[in-house]
Every structure is written in structure tokens, then in C-alpha cells.
């Protein structure tokens, strides 16, 4: 019954705080874990971005899009 007598209570609290901080850090750190369901950009998404930025014109966009869909 050491906790009731006041022994180790401070160290016990500190260890719990360390574990909680570690768990928060572990779960909220962005890791690229294999098998994790994250949305990766497809080639068509990248093509749409290039067209939206004006890097390619409509004719190039349609030509590349047809190539990607084959």
C-alpha cells in the first residue's frame, strides 16, 4: 500500500505522463507506413494539375489522357 502512504506517487505520475506524451507523439506523427490507406496521386490527377496550372494546353491534355486510359 505504498501509494496510500505517499511513497512513489510523484514518480508514478511522471511515468504516466511520459507514456501519454509518447503515445500522443506516436499516433499523431505522420508516418508513411506500408499498407496504410493514404490516397496517392494517380497519373491522371497529376495531369489534371498540370493542365490547371497552364503547363500544358487542352490538345496535349486530351492526348496524354487518352494514352493513360489505354
C-alpha positions in Angstrom: 0.0 0.0 0.0 2.8 2.4 -0.8 0.6 4.7 -2.8 -1.6 5.4 0.1 1.4 6.2 2.3 2.6 8.7 -0.3 5.6 6.8 -1.5 6.3 6.7 -5.2 3.2 8.8 -6.1 5.3 11.5 -7.8 7.4 9.2 -9.9 4.3 7.1 -10.8 2.6 10.3 -12.1 5.7 11.3 -14.1 5.9 7.9 -15.7 2.2 8.0 -16.7 2.8 11.5 -18.2 5.8 10.2 -20.2 3.7 7.3 -21.6 0.8 9.6 -22.5 3.2 12.0 -24.3 4.9 9.1 -26.1 1.5 7.7 -27.3 0.3 11.1 -28.5 3.6 11.5 -30.4 3.4 8.0 -31.8 -0.2 8.3 -33.1 0.0 11.9 -34.4 3.4 11.8 -36.2 2.8 11.4 -39.9 4.5 8.1 -40.8 4.4 6.5 -44.3 3.5 3.1 -43.1 3.3 0.3 -45.8 -0.3 -0.9 -46.1 -1.7 2.4 -44.7 -4.7 3.7 -46.6 -3.4 7.0 -47.9 -4.6 8.5 -51.1 -1.7 8.6 -53.6 -2.0 10.8 -56.6 -2.7 9.0 -59.8 -1.1 9.9 -63.1 -4.5 11.4 -64.2 -4.5 13.6 -61.0 -1.1 14.9 -61.9 -2.1 15.5 -65.5 -5.2 17.5 -64.3 -2.9 19.6 -62.0 -0.5 20.3 -64.9 -3.5 21.4 -67.1 -4.9 23.6 -64.3 -1.5 25.3 -63.8 -1.3 26.0 -67.6 1.8 23.9 -68.1 0.0 22.0 -71.0 -2.7 23.0 -73.4 -6.1 21.3 -74.0 -4.8 19.3 -77.0 -1.8 18.0 -75.0 -4.1 17.2 -72.1 -6.5 15.2 -74.2 -3.7 13.3 -76.0 -2.0 12.3 -72.7 -5.3 11.4 -71.1 -6.1 9.1 -74.0 -2.7 7.4 -73.6 -3.2 6.9 -69.9 -6.7 5.4 -70.3 -5.5 2.7 -72.7 
